[in-house]
Amino acid sequence: MPGHSPKTPAKSQKLPSFEAALAELEQVVADMEAGQLPLEDALAAYKRGAELLQQCRSRLDDAQQQVRVLEEGTLKTFQVSGDASQP
């Protein structure tokens, strides 16, 4: 049926949010630290953890760059000139 599930393709291509990726990474680490994973599952978990770590680092780098841009431009030139404290 056309239009049966229009959001499925877009959702599968969307990366998880930073918070979701970090939570999943923490779960992967906990599972691996438990030492109960068979070798194949441990390797898959390690690979997934590496992917999540890269996503988190990339998003942190992007956020850090945005902060630098704001600090060098908008935020440093934005100063309240005392308008709110006028009698």
C-alpha positions as CSV (number, residue, x, y, z in Angstrom):
1,M,0.0,0.0,0.0
2,P,1.4,3.4,-0.9
3,G,1.8,5.7,2.1
4,H,1.5,2.8,4.6
5,S,4.7,3.7,6.5
6,P,6.0,7.1,5.2
7,K,8.3,7.8,8.2
8,T,10.1,4.5,8.3
9,P,12.8,5.2,5.6
10,A,13.6,8.7,7.0
11,K,13.8,7.4,10.5
12,S,16.2,4.6,9.6
13,Q,18.6,7.1,8.1
14,K,18.5,9.5,11.0
15,L,21.4,9.4,13.5
16,P,20.4,9.2,17.2
17,S,20.7,12.3,19.3
18,F,23.9,12.8,21.2
19,E,22.1,11.8,24.4
20,A,20.7,8.7,22.9
21,A,24.0,7.7,21.4
22,L,25.8,8.3,24.7
23,A,23.2,6.2,26.6
24,E,23.6,3.4,24.1
25,L,27.4,3.6,24.4
26,E,27.1,3.4,28.1
27,Q,24.9,0.3,27.8
28,V,27.4,-1.3,25.3
29,V,30.3,-0.7,27.7
30,A,28.3,-2.1,30.7
31,D,27.5,-5.2,28.7
32,M,31.1,-5.7,27.7
33,E,32.4,-5.1,31.2
34,A,30.0,-7.8,32.5
35,G,32.1,-10.3,30.5
36,Q,29.1,-12.4,29.7
37,L,29.0,-11.8,25.9
38,P,30.1,-14.6,23.5
39,L,33.1,-13.6,21.4
40,E,31.0,-12.8,18.3
41,D,28.6,-10.6,20.3
42,A,31.6,-8.9,22.1
43,L,33.2,-8.1,18.7
44,A,29.8,-6.7,17.5
45,A,29.4,-4.7,20.7
46,Y,32.9,-3.3,20.3
47,K,32.3,-2.3,16.7
48,R,29.0,-0.6,17.7
49,G,30.7,1.1,20.6
50,A,33.4,2.5,18.3
51,E,30.7,3.8,15.9
52,L,28.8,5.4,18.8
53,L,32.0,6.9,20.2
54,Q,32.8,8.5,16.8
55,Q,29.2,9.9,16.5
56,C,29.5,11.4,20.0
57,R,32.9,12.9,19.4
58,S,31.8,14.3,16.1
59,R,28.8,16.0,17.7
60,L,30.9,17.4,20.5
61,D,33.4,18.7,18.0
62,D,30.5,20.4,16.1
63,A,29.1,21.9,19.3
64,Q,32.6,23.1,20.3
65,Q,33.0,24.8,16.9
66,Q,29.7,26.5,17.2
67,V,30.6,27.8,20.7
68,R,33.9,29.1,19.3
69,V,32.0,30.9,16.5
70,L,29.6,32.4,19.0
71,E,32.4,33.5,21.4
72,E,34.4,35.1,18.6
73,G,31.4,36.9,17.2
74,T,28.0,37.3,18.7
75,L,28.6,36.7,22.4
76,K,31.7,38.8,22.8
77,T,30.0,41.8,21.1
78,F,26.7,41.4,22.9
79,Q,26.7,43.5,26.0
80,V,23.9,44.9,28.0
81,S,24.3,48.6,28.1
82,G,22.4,49.1,31.3
83,D,19.0,49.4,29.7
84,A,17.4,47.1,32.2
85,S,18.7,49.2,35.2
86,Q,17.4,52.5,34.1
87,P,15.4,54.3,36.9
